[in-house]
Amino acid sequence: MESLRLSFEAVMPIFLLMALGYLLKGLKFAEKSTFDAMNRLVFKIFLPILLFYNIYQTNLGQIFNGKLILFTVIAILTVFLVGYAVVLKVTRDNARRGVILQGFFRSNYAILGIPLVDYVCGDSATGLASLMVAIVVPLFNILAVICLERFRNKSVKIGSLLWGILKNPLFLGCMAGAIFLIADLSLPTFVEKAVRSASQIASPLSMVILGAGFAFSGIGKYLKEILITVSAKLVIVPLFAVTAAALLGFRGEALVCILITFGAPVAVSSFSMSQQMGGDEKLAAQNVVMSSALCLLTLFGWIWALSALGLI
């Protein structure tokens, strides 16, 4: 029950903030154009700052785990490639293809990873969870840019695809953080405090905007796509990833990190990116909301099962 409580407390803030956005829209506190402008601000400024800061503050020297990193990168790329083949079969709509594919591999690890690992494995494991942020977040965002750029136009030119990746604000935020991390550069204290404060704006504001864009009437329209994305994200993908990891000998905090990487709900920031890059933003919103709701059950089930098997 304690695992369920933690999962509930980790996910409920997301729902409350989205409910706030939905309420603000219903009460007409702001027009749609205002929310759209706020979303551009989040996508181009606050999310890149958040990604930069998450990577910048990681301590690689203390918790580096090459085997875990290699497995995670290979597994994410495998999910991406298999998912790419799947989306070509399930829909002909390119705007939906990019969103579904993004939902397959891109999780809300940055928000749920550290608190869940902390509960299951204790404070000593949070360093490893932070390391995973520095690995999976840039990879998630690079692949998200690739898939959305790929399905934005039917005819894809490698040059324009690469340019779209290189100029993407989220990619730039990740790369800036990686440069500071690898070169062991430090920001002046007053700058770091400002960056940390700005980074704390991104997630809550993006959730409020997501809630403002949500429409219950869209569930029926996207039912097939939602079922495919959510079942893959919360059940099928983590089943294969965690099983493979366990067979390869991963245990304890490493296995929990893998579980959250592949079994957490669809990343909230996937909505902002879909809206800004020509994806079906309404489907993206539905995927985030539904996967966040159902992960209360699935994450509890995964944690209980792994604990019962003595793997964590």
SEKOLPA-730994 format. One record per residue (C-alpha): x, y, z; chain; residue number from 1; residue in one letter. Coordinates in nm, 3 decimals. Layout:
<recs>
+---------+---------+---------+------+-----+------+
|       x |       y |       z | unit | pos | code |
+---------+---------+---------+------+-----+------+
|       X |       Y |       Z |    A | NUM |    A |
...
+---------+---------+---------+------+-----+------+
</recs>
This chain:
<recs>
+---------+---------+---------+------+-----+------+
|       x |       y |       z | unit | pos | code |
+---------+---------+---------+------+-----+------+
|   0.000 |   0.000 |   0.000 |    A |   1 |    M |
|   0.293 |   0.233 |   0.064 |    A |   2 |    E |
|   0.406 |   0.188 |  -0.297 |    A |   3 |    S |
|   0.058 |   0.280 |  -0.415 |    A |   4 |    L |
|   0.057 |   0.584 |  -0.189 |    A |   5 |    R |
|   0.387 |   0.707 |  -0.330 |    A |   6 |    L |
|   0.276 |   0.654 |  -0.689 |    A |   7 |    S |
|  -0.048 |   0.836 |  -0.611 |    A |   8 |    F |
|   0.133 |   1.129 |  -0.451 |    A |   9 |    E |
|   0.381 |   1.150 |  -0.740 |    A |  10 |    A |
|   0.110 |   1.157 |  -1.008 |    A |  11 |    V |
|  -0.166 |   1.359 |  -0.838 |    A |  12 |    M |
|   0.014 |   1.696 |  -0.862 |    A |  13 |    P |
|   0.012 |   1.648 |  -1.240 |    A |  14 |    I |
|  -0.365 |   1.599 |  -1.236 |    A |  15 |    F |
|  -0.430 |   1.892 |  -1.005 |    A |  16 |    L |
|  -0.230 |   2.128 |  -1.224 |    A |  17 |    L |
|  -0.402 |   2.002 |  -1.538 |    A |  18 |    M |
|  -0.737 |   2.042 |  -1.362 |    A |  19 |    A |
|  -0.641 |   2.400 |  -1.282 |    A |  20 |    L |
|  -0.572 |   2.467 |  -1.650 |    A |  21 |    G |
|  -0.901 |   2.307 |  -1.750 |    A |  22 |    Y |
|  -1.083 |   2.519 |  -1.490 |    A |  23 |    L |
|  -0.912 |   2.840 |  -1.604 |    A |  24 |    L |
|  -1.019 |   2.768 |  -1.961 |    A |  25 |    K |
|  -1.375 |   2.694 |  -1.852 |    A |  26 |    G |
|  -1.393 |   3.016 |  -1.650 |    A |  27 |    L |
|  -1.250 |   3.206 |  -1.948 |    A |  28 |    K |
|  -0.959 |   3.353 |  -1.755 |    A |  29 |    F |
|  -0.763 |   3.352 |  -2.080 |    A |  30 |    A |
|  -0.828 |   3.304 |  -2.449 |    A |  31 |    E |
|  -0.689 |   3.011 |  -2.648 |    A |  32 |    K |
|  -0.439 |   3.246 |  -2.811 |    A |  33 |    S |
|  -0.300 |   3.329 |  -2.465 |    A |  34 |    T |
|  -0.252 |   2.965 |  -2.376 |    A |  35 |    F |
|  -0.087 |   2.906 |  -2.715 |    A |  36 |    D |
|   0.155 |   3.193 |  -2.650 |    A |  37 |    A |
|   0.233 |   3.053 |  -2.305 |    A |  38 |    M |
|   0.299 |   2.713 |  -2.459 |    A |  39 |    N |
|   0.550 |   2.863 |  -2.702 |    A |  40 |    R |
|   0.722 |   3.029 |  -2.406 |    A |  41 |    L |
|   0.745 |   2.696 |  -2.222 |    A |  42 |    V |
|   0.872 |   2.512 |  -2.530 |    A |  43 |    F |
|   1.132 |   2.769 |  -2.633 |    A |  44 |    K |
|   1.252 |   2.898 |  -2.295 |    A |  45 |    I |
|   1.152 |   2.715 |  -1.978 |    A |  46 |    F |
|   1.175 |   2.351 |  -2.089 |    A |  47 |    L |
|   1.524 |   2.400 |  -2.238 |    A |  48 |    P |
|   1.632 |   2.562 |  -1.911 |    A |  49 |    I |
|   1.488 |   2.268 |  -1.715 |    A |  50 |    L |
|   1.672 |   2.015 |  -1.931 |    A |  51 |    L |
|   1.993 |   2.215 |  -1.905 |    A |  52 |    F |
|   1.971 |   2.232 |  -1.526 |    A |  53 |    Y |
|   1.885 |   1.862 |  -1.479 |    A |  54 |    N |
|   2.195 |   1.763 |  -1.674 |    A |  55 |    I |
|   2.415 |   2.041 |  -1.535 |    A |  56 |    Y |
|   2.365 |   1.935 |  -1.172 |    A |  57 |    Q |
|   2.435 |   1.563 |  -1.232 |    A |  58 |    T |
|   2.747 |   1.422 |  -1.062 |    A |  59 |    N |
|   2.884 |   1.169 |  -1.310 |    A |  60 |    L |
|   3.194 |   1.078 |  -1.115 |    A |  61 |    G |
|   3.016 |   0.934 |  -0.813 |    A |  62 |    Q |
|   2.747 |   0.720 |  -0.972 |    A |  63 |    I |
|   2.858 |   0.630 |  -1.325 |    A |  64 |    F |
|   2.721 |   0.289 |  -1.436 |    A |  65 |    N |
|   2.831 |   0.206 |  -1.789 |    A |  66 |    G |
|   2.637 |  -0.121 |  -1.812 |    A |  67 |    K |
|   2.311 |   0.049 |  -1.711 |    A |  68 |    L |
|   2.365 |   0.335 |  -1.955 |    A |  69 |    I |
|   2.446 |   0.100 |  -2.244 |    A |  70 |    L |
|   2.141 |  -0.117 |  -2.178 |    A |  71 |    F |
|   1.909 |   0.184 |  -2.145 |    A |  72 |    T |
|   2.029 |   0.351 |  -2.466 |    A |  73 |    V |
|   2.003 |   0.028 |  -2.668 |    A |  74 |    I |
|   1.657 |  -0.046 |  -2.524 |    A |  75 |    A |
|   1.525 |   0.304 |  -2.600 |    A |  76 |    I |
|   1.655 |   0.288 |  -2.957 |    A |  77 |    L |
|   1.498 |  -0.057 |  -2.998 |    A |  78 |    T |
|   1.160 |   0.070 |  -2.876 |    A |  79 |    V |
|   1.191 |   0.363 |  -3.116 |    A |  80 |    F |
|   1.264 |   0.141 |  -3.418 |    A |  81 |    L |
|   0.996 |  -0.117 |  -3.338 |    A |  82 |    V |
|   0.748 |   0.161 |  -3.264 |    A |  83 |    G |
|   0.830 |   0.327 |  -3.595 |    A |  84 |    Y |
|   0.729 |   0.009 |  -3.779 |    A |  85 |    A |
|   0.412 |  -0.019 |  -3.570 |    A |  86 |    V |
|   0.286 |   0.335 |  -3.630 |    A |  87 |    V |
|   0.318 |   0.291 |  -4.006 |    A |  88 |    L |
|   0.065 |   0.009 |  -3.976 |    A |  89 |    K |
|  -0.185 |   0.151 |  -3.728 |    A |  90 |    V |
|  -0.263 |   0.488 |  -3.892 |    A |  91 |    T |
|  -0.214 |   0.678 |  -4.216 |    A |  92 |    R |
|  -0.228 |   1.018 |  -4.046 |    A |  93 |    D |
|   0.128 |   1.153 |  -4.018 |    A |  94 |    N |
|   0.035 |   1.399 |  -3.743 |    A |  95 |    A |
|  -0.087 |   1.106 |  -3.534 |    A |  96 |    R |
|   0.204 |   0.880 |  -3.625 |    A |  97 |    R |
|   0.462 |   1.111 |  -3.470 |    A |  98 |    G |
|   0.257 |   1.152 |  -3.152 |    A |  99 |    V |
|   0.196 |   0.778 |  -3.109 |    A | 100 |    I |
|   0.563 |   0.696 |  -3.167 |    A | 101 |    L |
|   0.667 |   0.963 |  -2.917 |    A | 102 |    Q |
|   0.429 |   0.807 |  -2.666 |    A | 103 |    G |
|   0.589 |   0.464 |  -2.706 |    A | 104 |    F |
|   0.940 |   0.559 |  -2.594 |    A | 105 |    F |
|   0.921 |   0.893 |  -2.414 |    A | 106 |    R |
|   0.835 |   0.875 |  -2.044 |    A | 107 |    S |
|   0.791 |   1.120 |  -1.759 |    A | 108 |    N |
|   1.111 |   0.998 |  -1.596 |    A | 109 |    Y |
|   1.234 |   1.348 |  -1.508 |    A | 110 |    A |
|   0.934 |   1.399 |  -1.278 |    A | 111 |    I |
|   0.867 |   1.049 |  -1.140 |    A | 112 |    L |
|   1.208 |   0.884 |  -1.155 |    A | 113 |    G |
|   1.391 |   1.030 |  -0.856 |    A | 114 |    I |
|   1.102 |   1.023 |  -0.599 |    A | 115 |    P |
|   1.005 |   0.666 |  -0.688 |    A | 116 |    L |
|   1.363 |   0.537 |  -0.680 |    A | 117 |    V |
|   1.414 |   0.721 |  -0.351 |    A | 118 |    D |
|   1.115 |   0.545 |  -0.194 |    A | 119 |    Y |
|   1.188 |   0.195 |  -0.321 |    A | 120 |    V |
|   1.566 |   0.193 |  -0.274 |    A | 121 |    C |
|   1.643 |   0.478 |  -0.031 |    A | 122 |    G |
|   1.839 |   0.804 |  -0.050 |    A | 123 |    D |
|   2.158 |   0.632 |  -0.159 |    A | 124 |    S |
|   2.003 |   0.543 |  -0.496 |    A | 125 |    A |
|   1.894 |   0.893 |  -0.597 |    A | 126 |    T |
|   2.236 |   0.968 |  -0.746 |    A | 127 |    G |
|   2.191 |   0.686 |  -0.994 |    A | 128 |    L |
|   1.841 |   0.815 |  -1.072 |    A | 129 |    A |
|   1.988 |   1.160 |  -1.141 |    A | 130 |    S |
|   2.248 |   1.008 |  -1.372 |    A | 131 |    L |
|   1.966 |   0.852 |  -1.571 |    A | 132 |    M |
|   1.809 |   1.195 |  -1.616 |    A | 133 |    V |
|   2.129 |   1.309 |  -1.787 |    A | 134 |    A |
|   2.113 |   1.008 |  -2.020 |    A | 135 |    I |
|   1.749 |   0.948 |  -2.102 |    A | 136 |    V |
|   1.619 |   1.307 |  -2.120 |    A | 137 |    V |
|   1.850 |   1.418 |  -2.403 |    A | 138 |    P |
|   1.794 |   1.089 |  -2.587 |    A | 139 |    L |
|   1.415 |   1.116 |  -2.547 |    A | 140 |    F |
|   1.417 |   1.469 |  -2.684 |    A | 141 |    N |
|   1.648 |   1.396 |  -2.976 |    A | 142 |    I |
|   1.431 |   1.100 |  -3.083 |    A | 143 |    L |
|   1.114 |   1.304 |  -3.030 |    A | 144 |    A |
|   1.244 |   1.574 |  -3.263 |    A | 145 |    V |
|   1.339 |   1.308 |  -3.519 |    A | 146 |    I |
|   0.999 |   1.139 |  -3.517 |    A | 147 |    C |
|   0.797 |   1.461 |  -3.527 |    A | 148 |    L |
|   1.016 |   1.607 |  -3.801 |    A | 149 |    E |
|   0.992 |   1.280 |  -3.995 |    A | 150 |    R |
|   0.613 |   1.284 |  -3.996 |    A | 151 |    F |
|   0.573 |   1.659 |  -4.036 |    A | 152 |    R |
|   0.634 |   1.624 |  -4.410 |    A | 153 |    N |
|   0.578 |   1.325 |  -4.636 |    A | 154 |    K |
|   0.900 |   1.385 |  -4.827 |    A | 155 |    S |
|   1.191 |   1.401 |  -4.586 |    A | 156 |    V |
|   1.532 |   1.543 |  -4.669 |    A | 157 |    K |
|   1.815 |   1.440 |  -4.440 |    A | 158 |    I |
|   1.956 |   1.794 |  -4.436 |    A | 159 |    G |
|   1.629 |   1.955 |  -4.329 |    A | 160 |    S |
|   1.573 |   1.680 |  -4.071 |    A | 161 |    L |
|   1.916 |   1.738 |  -3.915 |    A | 162 |    L |
|   1.867 |   2.113 |  -3.920 |    A | 163 |    W |
|   1.530 |   2.071 |  -3.749 |    A | 164 |    G |
|   1.700 |   1.869 |  -3.474 |    A | 165 |    I |
|   1.993 |   2.107 |  -3.430 |    A | 166 |    L |
|   1.776 |   2.417 |  -3.394 |    A | 167 |    K |
|   1.519 |   2.257 |  -3.164 |    A | 168 |    N |
|   1.520 |   2.441 |  -2.828 |    A | 169 |    P |
|   1.500 |   2.119 |  -2.624 |    A | 170 |    L |
|   1.796 |   1.969 |  -2.807 |    A | 171 |    F |
|   1.993 |   2.291 |  -2.752 |    A | 172 |    L |
|   1.911 |   2.284 |  -2.380 |    A | 173 |    G |
|   2.032 |   1.924 |  -2.352 |    A | 174 |    C |
|   2.351 |   1.992 |  -2.543 |    A | 175 |    M |
|   2.431 |   2.301 |  -2.336 |    A | 176 |    A |
|   2.386 |   2.100 |  -2.017 |    A | 177 |    G |
|   2.607 |   1.820 |  -2.154 |    A | 178 |    A |
|   2.883 |   2.066 |  -2.244 |    A | 179 |    I |
|   2.882 |   2.216 |  -1.894 |    A | 180 |    F |
|   2.874 |   1.869 |  -1.739 |    A | 181 |    L |
|   3.153 |   1.715 |  -1.947 |    A | 182 |    I |
|   3.375 |   2.024 |  -1.931 |    A | 183 |    A |
|   3.307 |   2.055 |  -1.556 |    A | 184 |    D |
|   3.202 |   2.418 |  -1.594 |    A | 185 |    L |
|   3.022 |   2.601 |  -1.315 |    A | 186 |    S |
|   2.779 |   2.888 |  -1.333 |    A | 187 |    L |
|   2.822 |   3.186 |  -1.100 |    A | 188 |    P |
|   2.614 |   3.133 |  -0.788 |    A | 189 |    T |
|   2.366 |   3.409 |  -0.867 |    A | 190 |    F |
|   2.321 |   3.278 |  -1.223 |    A | 191 |    V |
|   2.273 |   2.921 |  -1.101 |    A | 192 |    E |
|   2.003 |   3.035 |  -0.858 |    A | 193 |    K |
|   1.821 |   3.215 |  -1.138 |    A | 194 |    A |
|   1.850 |   2.911 |  -1.367 |    A | 195 |    V |
|   1.720 |   2.683 |  -1.092 |    A | 196 |    R |
|   1.422 |   2.913 |  -1.032 |    A | 197 |    S |
|   1.343 |   2.930 |  -1.404 |    A | 198 |    A |
|   1.372 |   2.551 |  -1.434 |    A | 199 |    S |
|   1.105 |   2.508 |  -1.167 |    A | 200 |    Q |
|   0.853 |   2.694 |  -1.384 |    A | 201 |    I |
|   0.860 |   2.454 |  -1.679 |    A | 202 |    A |
|   0.681 |   2.144 |  -1.552 |    A | 203 |    S |
|   0.391 |   2.307 |  -1.360 |    A | 204 |    P |
|   0.322 |   2.563 |  -1.630 |    A | 205 |    L |
|   0.327 |   2.300 |  -1.906 |    A | 206 |    S |
|   0.077 |   2.092 |  -1.706 |    A | 207 |    M |
|  -0.158 |   2.389 |  -1.664 |    A | 208 |    V |
|  -0.140 |   2.458 |  -2.038 |    A | 209 |    I |
|  -0.199 |   2.091 |  -2.111 |    A | 210 |    L |
|  -0.512 |   2.095 |  -1.897 |    A | 211 |    G |
|  -0.638 |   2.403 |  -2.077 |    A | 212 |    A |
|  -0.607 |   2.222 |  -2.408 |    A | 213 |    G |
|  -0.777 |   1.903 |  -2.294 |    A | 214 |    F |
|  -1.123 |   1.808 |  -2.425 |    A | 215 |    A |
|  -1.311 |   1.502 |  -2.300 |    A | 216 |    F |
|  -1.499 |   1.489 |  -2.628 |    A | 217 |    S |
|  -1.178 |   1.385 |  -2.801 |    A | 218 |    G |
|  -1.150 |   1.047 |  -2.629 |    A | 219 |    I |
|  -1.389 |   0.871 |  -2.866 |    A | 220 |    G |
|  -1.223 |   1.022 |  -3.170 |    A | 221 |    K |
|  -0.881 |   0.893 |  -3.066 |    A | 222 |    Y |
|  -0.984 |   0.576 |  -2.881 |    A | 223 |    L |
|  -0.781 |   0.334 |  -3.096 |    A | 224 |    K |
|  -0.469 |   0.549 |  -3.086 |    A | 225 |    E |
|  -0.500 |   0.605 |  -2.709 |    A | 226 |    I |
|  -0.541 |   0.234 |  -2.640 |    A | 227 |    L |
|  -0.238 |   0.148 |  -2.855 |    A | 228 |    I |
|  -0.015 |   0.415 |  -2.702 |    A | 229 |    T |
|  -0.112 |   0.369 |  -2.338 |    A | 230 |    V |
|  -0.102 |  -0.012 |  -2.343 |    A | 231 |    S |
|   0.240 |  -0.003 |  -2.510 |    A | 232 |    A |
|   0.376 |   0.264 |  -2.273 |    A | 233 |    K |
|   0.256 |   0.118 |  -1.944 |    A | 234 |    L |
|   0.247 |  -0.258 |  -2.007 |    A | 235 |    V |
|   0.411 |  -0.395 |  -2.322 |    A | 236 |    I |
|   0.730 |  -0.186 |  -2.336 |    A | 237 |    V |
|   0.814 |  -0.212 |  -1.963 |    A | 238 |    P |
|   0.737 |  -0.586 |  -1.969 |    A | 239 |    L |
|   1.004 |  -0.651 |  -2.232 |    A | 240 |    F |
|   1.252 |  -0.395 |  -2.095 |    A | 241 |    A |
|   1.232 |  -0.508 |  -1.733 |    A | 242 |    V |
|   1.238 |  -0.878 |  -1.825 |    A | 243 |    T |
|   1.547 |  -0.830 |  -2.042 |    A | 244 |    A |
|   1.714 |  -0.624 |  -1.770 |    A | 245 |    A |
|   1.642 |  -0.885 |  -1.502 |    A | 246 |    A |
|   1.780 |  -1.164 |  -1.721 |    A | 247 |    L |
|   2.096 |  -0.959 |  -1.772 |    A | 248 |    L |
|   2.145 |  -0.935 |  -1.398 |    A | 249 |    G |
|   2.015 |  -0.588 |  -1.312 |    A | 250 |    F |
|   1.881 |  -0.567 |  -0.956 |    A | 251 |    R |
|   1.783 |  -0.309 |  -0.697 |    A | 252 |    G |
|   1.806 |   0.058 |  -0.786 |    A | 253 |    E |
|   1.930 |  -0.010 |  -1.139 |    A | 254 |    A |
|   1.623 |  -0.221 |  -1.215 |    A | 255 |    L |
|   1.392 |   0.039 |  -1.063 |    A | 256 |    V |
|   1.553 |   0.308 |  -1.282 |    A | 257 |    C |
|   1.488 |   0.090 |  -1.586 |    A | 258 |    I |
|   1.127 |   0.032 |  -1.478 |    A | 259 |    L |
|   1.058 |   0.406 |  -1.444 |    A | 260 |    I |
|   1.240 |   0.487 |  -1.768 |    A | 261 |    T |
|   1.012 |   0.255 |  -1.966 |    A | 262 |    F |
|   0.703 |   0.228 |  -1.747 |    A | 263 |    G |
|   0.634 |   0.588 |  -1.640 |    A | 264 |    A |
|   0.350 |   0.773 |  -1.817 |    A | 265 |    P |
|   0.400 |   0.969 |  -2.140 |    A | 266 |    V |
|   0.609 |   1.282 |  -2.078 |    A | 267 |    A |
|   0.411 |   1.599 |  -2.017 |    A | 268 |    V |
|   0.651 |   1.791 |  -2.241 |    A | 269 |    S |
|   0.548 |   1.571 |  -2.536 |    A | 270 |    S |
|   0.232 |   1.781 |  -2.559 |    A | 271 |    F |
|   0.425 |   2.107 |  -2.592 |    A | 272 |    S |
|   0.656 |   1.958 |  -2.853 |    A | 273 |    M |
|   0.368 |   1.808 |  -3.053 |    A | 274 |    S |
|   0.186 |   2.141 |  -3.058 |    A | 275 |    Q |
|   0.494 |   2.327 |  -3.176 |    A | 276 |    Q |
|   0.611 |   2.072 |  -3.433 |    A | 277 |    M |
|   0.297 |   1.985 |  -3.627 |    A | 278 |    G |
|   0.190 |   1.677 |  -3.432 |    A | 279 |    G |
|  -0.171 |   1.608 |  -3.332 |    A | 280 |    D |
|  -0.172 |   1.805 |  -3.007 |    A | 281 |    E |
|  -0.515 |   1.680 |  -2.898 |    A | 282 |    K |
|  -0.403 |   1.319 |  -2.923 |    A | 283 |    L |
|  -0.082 |   1.408 |  -2.739 |    A | 284 |    A |
|  -0.285 |   1.561 |  -2.456 |    A | 285 |    A |
|  -0.508 |   1.254 |  -2.433 |    A | 286 |    Q |
|  -0.204 |   1.024 |  -2.419 |    A | 287 |    N |
|  -0.049 |   1.221 |  -2.131 |    A | 288 |    V |
|  -0.371 |   1.235 |  -1.929 |    A | 289 |    V |
|  -0.472 |   0.870 |  -1.977 |    A | 290 |    M |
|  -0.126 |   0.726 |  -1.918 |    A | 291 |    S |
|  -0.083 |   0.943 |  -1.606 |    A | 292 |    S |
|  -0.415 |   0.817 |  -1.469 |    A | 293 |    A |
|  -0.353 |   0.449 |  -1.537 |    A | 294 |    L |
|   0.010 |   0.449 |  -1.420 |    A | 295 |    C |
|  -0.118 |   0.463 |  -1.062 |    A | 296 |    L |
|  -0.225 |   0.102 |  -1.113 |    A | 297 |    L |
|   0.051 |  -0.020 |  -1.342 |    A | 298 |    T |
|   0.347 |   0.122 |  -1.148 |    A | 299 |    L |
|   0.205 |  -0.018 |  -0.826 |    A | 300 |    F |
|   0.171 |  -0.356 |  -0.998 |    A | 301 |    G |
|   0.526 |  -0.347 |  -1.135 |    A | 302 |    W |
|   0.681 |  -0.244 |  -0.803 |    A | 303 |    I |
|   0.482 |  -0.508 |  -0.613 |    A | 304 |    W |
|   0.576 |  -0.783 |  -0.861 |    A | 305 |    A |
|   0.948 |  -0.702 |  -0.863 |    A | 306 |    L |
|   0.952 |  -0.680 |  -0.485 |    A | 307 |    S |
|   0.770 |  -1.014 |  -0.452 |    A | 308 |    A |
|   1.027 |  -1.175 |  -0.683 |    A | 309 |    L |
|   1.312 |  -1.036 |  -0.474 |    A | 310 |    G |
|   1.453 |  -0.830 |  -0.760 |    A | 311 |    L |
|   1.432 |  -0.494 |  -0.582 |    A | 312 |    I |
+---------+---------+---------+------+-----+------+
</recs>
